[in-house]
Amino acid sequence: MLLAATFNQILAHKFRSVLTMLGVILGVSSLVAMSALVAGMEKGAREALIAIGGLEKVRVVPQDIPVEQRHLSDEAVGVTLNDVRALQQSAPLVTQFSPEMRLSATFSANGKTYRPWNVSGVWPAACLLNEHVIAHGRMFNELDDEMARNVCVIGTATRDELWGSPEKVGREIIPVGETVFINGMPFTIIGMFEHYESEQDRKARLLAASEAKHPSRKGIGRDRGWRASRGGYVFTFKNQTVYLPLNTVWMKFRYGATQLAISSGKTSRTIEGATGDPRLSRLELKIANVNLLSEALQQIRNVLMTTHKGIEDFTFLTQEDWADQIKVFIHNARLSGGLIAGVSLLVGAIGIMNIMLASISERVREIGIRKSVGAATSDIFLQILAESLAIAVLGGLAGLGVSVGLVHLLSSVSPTDNAPIIRVGPLIFAFVSSVIVGILAGLFPAIKAARLNPIQALRYD
């Protein structure tokens, strides 16, 4: 009886009811959409964090000497292989070491040239430390490094640029065994990493491949395929990685090139320790347990301060710093989204309260008649509250439907690795919020209607 009367009243004023629901619809849809956006960004950031080694990885990088130590600048050695050897002996909390020597290089092969983002001389352990997987061939070993052999392991981006991607060629080309010229020097490709991509990119690529086989399905997938090519920065960076033996880079490109310049009289200055310990671009380490990060950093610092003779020309970069930044960003994004949705729901609540008060003004005589024929105060209270709640519930359900469409629209314009993700929790929370809004917005009008004096109400015109 109460339910039927409630919906009859709403249907009697369809347009007004829909307008009243708009505030709730906007509030619910914005809450769900914002939550989905944040969830997508969080997932993409977590994937990237895992892809570059997880929380256990620590980078030691050179930095400017502190002001109070500037008078010791001539004694600063930078990060060197001597640091690695010292850490191997005196830092038991460090389990893996990957000294890195960056190289600016142009690759030439098959009549094409290409400059990858990340060309580095490393130890074989870099493959494990940076979560690289060899898809074809092999990683170079300690003997390759010791003999300074002209070998390299490439990422798929280098293969795609010099030999063609599988999408363009129609088949996967595996250039293992091929010769590539690095700054004019011949190198043999002995391995190739797997292709790295986010989960969203992988799905988009499979969808594009399916559409290529079935042209009648083309449409959304074509756009997704274009967006997938952008990919996440971390995955793109990994695909553009090329590893060479550390000793090869030192002997063939650093030390050898410097000695040649000195012997030819082009320079009289020793470059990057050409006559001493090889200077590194950075040193990557992996600790035994992320819970021991503080102790490990202190251990590493103690060793380096000894090898650097007290000169603090180095600093640490940890993945935990990035994880903390992710947490802060996600928290702020959720807070901002919650405030926006809260304001929309507040507007919706005000709209419901306003329309219910207007409805009571129109139905004063009706309420008076009902009370005069025996309707209890609680009956009037419950009917007005039920109407307010019904408007909020219908608005909440409509808002959930709108939010799904809004999220799909956002997915079509957002990067694939940050594609919004709809979760059940926010849907339930948004709907419950709309119910609470309906109850709170209807309390005052319901109390006002229930307190009407039937005699005065019958006289109302």
N, C-alpha and C positions, 0 to 999 in steps of 0.2 A: 504493500500500500504506500509506504513512505517512498520507496524507490520509484514507483510509477509516478507519484505526484512530483517527485524531484525532476525526472526526465521530461515530464509533460511541461513543466515550467521552463526548462531549458529550451525545449523544442518550440515553445510558443514565442521565444525571442531568439531565433537562430543567429541572426547577424550580430546582435549585441553579445551573445554568449561567445561567439567566435572571436570577436574583438577583445573580449575580456581574457580569453585563453592565450592571446598572443604573447603577453608578458611571460607566462609560464612556459610556453613553447620555446621562446627565445632563450630563457634561462636554462631549461633542461638541455636544449640542443647545444648551446655554447659550453655548458659544463662537460658534456660527453665529448664534444669535438676537441676541446682544449685538453682533456685527459688523454684522448687518443693521440693527439699531436705530441704531447710530452712523452707518452709511452713509446712512440716511434723513435723520437730523438734519443731516449734513454737506451733503447735496444741497439740502435746504430752505434752509439758511443761505447756501449759494453762490448759489442762485437769487435770494434776497432781496437779497444784496449787489450782484448785477448789476442788479437791478431799480431800485435807488436810485442808480445812476450809476457803479458800479465803483470801482476803487481810485484812479482819478485825481481823484476829487472831494474837495474840501477845504471845510470850513465855518468861517467866521469868526463867532464869536458873542460878545456882550458878557459880561464877567465882573466880579466885584467887584474894586475897586482893591486892589492889595497893601497890606499893613499899613504898610509904609515910605513909601507914597505917599498915605496917607489925607488928609494936609493939602492935597492937590491935588484933592480930590474935586469942588470947585466948577468946576474947569477941565476935568473929564472930559466928553468929547463923545459917547462911545459909538460904535457903528459907523454911519457915515453915507454918504450918496452921495458926499461929498467923498473918502472912502477909495476908492470905486470909480473915480472919475476919476483919482486919483493912481496906482492900480494899473494902469489901462489905459495910462498913459504910462510907468511905470517898472518894470513887472514882466513882462518878455517871456516868462517861462516859464509864465505864465497865459494860457490860450487862450480861455476863456469866463467870462463874469461874469453872475451872477444875484442882484442885490439883492432882498431879500424883506422885506415888511412884513405881518406877521400881522394878521388881523382876526377878532374874535369876532363872528359874524354869524348871524342867523336868516333862513332862506329861506322865502318864502311864494309859493305858486302852486297853482292848481287846487284851492283850498279846503283845502290842507294846509300844514303848517309843518315845517321840518327844520333841524337845526344840524349841518353837516358838521364833521369833525375839523379839516380843514386848508383855511382860506380865506386866500389870500395875494395881495397885490399884488406883481407880479413884472414883469420884462422878458420879451420874447418868447423869449429864449435859455433860459429856465427849462425850456421844453418839451424841448429837446435835452439839457440838462444833467442832468435828472432822468429821462431815458429815457421820456418820455411820447409816446404816439402818438395823433394826432388821427384818430378813426374817422369822424366826421361833421362837416361844416362846416370851420372854419378856426381857427387860432390868431390872436389879435389881433397887430397889427404895431406898428412904431414910431410910425406916425401916430396909431393909436388911443391909444397911451400919451401921446404929446405933447398930443393934444387932450383927454385925460382923459375919454374916452367911456365911457358906461355900458354896457359889454359884458363878457361873462364866458365862460369855457370851463369846463364842468362835468365831473365824473366820473360814472360809471354809478350810483354809490350815490345821488347827488342825484336823478337821473332816476327810479330805482327808488322812492324815497320819495315824490316829488311827483307822478309820472305813472304809476307802476306798473312792476314788472319784467316782462321777457318771459315768465317762468314763470307769473306771476299773470294777466297780461293775455292771454297767448296769442299775442302778436306783439311785435316790437320797436318801441317808441315812440322816435322821434328828435325831441327837443324843440328842435332848432335853429330859431331864429327866434321862439321863445316868449319871453314876458316873465316874469321872476321878480323878486320884491321882496326886496331884501337890506337888512335893517334898515329896511324901509319905503320904500326907494328903488328905483324901477323900473330893471331891467337887462335887456338883450337877450342871450339865449344865442346865441352865434355859432359855437360848436363843442362837441363832446363827445369825451372821450378813449375809447379802447377799454377793454373790460373786462379787468382784470388778474387773473390767477389763476396758481397754481402748476401744474406739469404734472399732479400728482396730482389737484388740484381739477378741472382740465379733463377728465380721464378720468372722474372721478366724475360730473361734470355731464352728459357725453355718455351715460354709463350710465343716469343717471336719466331723461334724455330718451328713451332707447331703451325703458326700462321703461314710460314713459308711453304710448308707442305700442303696446307689447305687454304688456298687464297680466299675462299668464301668466308673465312673466319676473320679476315683482316679488319682492323679498326682500332680498338683500344690498344691492342698489342703493339701496333706499329709505333704509337706514341711511347709506350712503355719501353720498347726497344731503344728508342732514342735516349730516353732518360737513363736507362741502364748503362749506356756508354759513358755517362758522366761518373757514375760510381762514387764510392766514398774515397776521401783523400788517402787514407791509410792503405786501402786495397790497391788503389792506383799506384801509390808509392812502392808497394811491394812488387807489383807487376813490372815496375821500371827498374828494379834492382838488378845489378850485375855484380857478381863476386869474382875477384881475382885473388890468388895467393898473396898474402901480405908481403912476403919477401920479394915477390915478383914486382909489385908496385914500387917497393923501396929501391930495388936494384935497377929496374929498367926505366922507371919514370922519375924517381926522386934523386937518389944518390948518383946514379949513372948520368942523369941529365945535368946535375950540378957539377960533377967532375969534368964533364965535357965542356961546360961553360967556363970553368976555371982554367982548364988547360988551353982553351982557345983565347984566353985573355979578355973575355967579355965581362967578367966580373972578378973582383978580388975578395968578394964576401962569401963566407960559408953560409949556405942556405939550409935552414931547418936541420941543423945537426948533421950535416953531410959528413963531417969527420968524427962524429960521436954517435950517441944513441939515437936510433930512429925516433923522430917525433911523430906522435899520433894525432889524428883529427879528434878522436875521442876513444874512450875505453868503455865497453859495455860489460856489465857483470850480472850474474844471477845469484841471489842469496838462497840459503837453504830453506828458509821459512819466512813468509811475510810478517809473521808475528815477531820475528827477531830483527826487523828492519832497523830500528834505532840502534841496537847493539852492533849490527853489521856496519852501518854507516860510521859509527864511532871507531870501529876496528879499522875500516878502510882509511878513514881520515888520519888515524894515528900512524899508519904505515906510510901514507903519502907525505905527511908532514916531515917524516924522517928522510925519505928519499929526495924531497924537495928542499931540504935543509931549512925547514921552518918557513919557507915562502909559500903563501897560500895563493898560488896562481891556478887553482882548479876549483871546481864546484860540482855539486851533485844534482842530477835531474832524476827524479823517481817517478814511477808510474802511479804511486800513491798520490802524488801531487795532482796528477791528472784525474784520478778517481775522485779526490776531494772536490776538484773543480766541477766535475760532472754532478756530484751530489748537490753542491750549492746551486748550480744552474737549474737542475731538475726541481729542487725545492722552490726556488724563486719563480720558475715557470708555473709550477702548480699553484703557488700562492697567488700569482697574478691572474691566472685563469680562474681560480676560485673566487677572487674578488669580483671579476667581471661577471661571472655567472651569478654570484650572490646579489649583485646590483640588479641584474635582469630579473631574478626571482623576487626581489624586493619590489620592483616596479610591478611585477605580476600580482603580488599580494595586495598592493595598494589598489590596483585595478579591480581585483575581485571584491575587496572591501567596499570600494566606491560603488560598484554596480549593485552589490547586495543592499547597500543603504538606499540607493535609488529605487530598487525593487520593493523594499519595505514601504517606502513613501507611497508607491503606487498601490500597495496592497493593504493599506491600513484598515479600510472597511472590511476587506476579506478576513483579516486577522481578528477584527472585532466580532464578526459574525461567527467565526469558528470558536472563539472563546465563549460567546454567549450560548452556544448550543452544546457546550460541555468539553471543548478541547482543553487539555491541561497545558500549563505553562511549558512543561517539558516537551510536549508535542510540537509547539511552535518553535521552541529552541532547536529541536532536532531537525525539523524540516529546513529551516534557514541554514543550519550548519551543514546539512546533507547537500543542499544546493551548491553551497560554496565548495564543499569537498568534491562534488561531482565535476564542477567546472575545472578544478585543479587537476583531478585525476585524468579527465579527458585531455586537458592541455599537456599533462605529463606524458601520456601515451603518444599524443601527436608529436611532442617534442622528441621522443625517442626515435620515431620514424624519420623526422626531419634530420636528426643528428646523424643517422646512418647515411642518408643522402649527402649531407654536408661533408662527412668524413671521406666518402668516395670522391667528392669533388676536390677536396684538399689533396687526396692521394694522386690525382691527375696532374697537380702542379708542384708537388713537393719532391725533393730528391728521393730516389727509391730506397736508399739505406736509412732514410728518416721517414718512411711512409707511415702515416698514422695507424695505430693499432687499437681497435675497439675491444675493451675488456668487460667482463660481466660486472665486476665490482662497481665501476663508475656508472653503469646503466642502472643498477639497483639503487645506488646512492642518489642519483639524479631523480629517479622516480619517487623515492621516499621523501626527498626534499620537496617535491611538488605536492605530495600529500600533506606534509607538515605545513607548507605554505597555505594550502586550502583550509586546514583546520584553524590556523592562527588568524587568517584573514576573515574567517566566518564567525569567530567568537563574538566580537563586538556587535556586528549586526544582529546575530542570533539573540544575544542578551537584550539588546534594545527592543527587538520584536517581541520577545517573551514578556517583557515588562510593560507592554502597552496596556492601558486601562481599557477594557472592552466598551464601557459606556462612552468614553471620549473617542474611541476608535470608530464607534458607530455614528458619531456626530461629524466625523471628519469628512470633508468634501474636497 
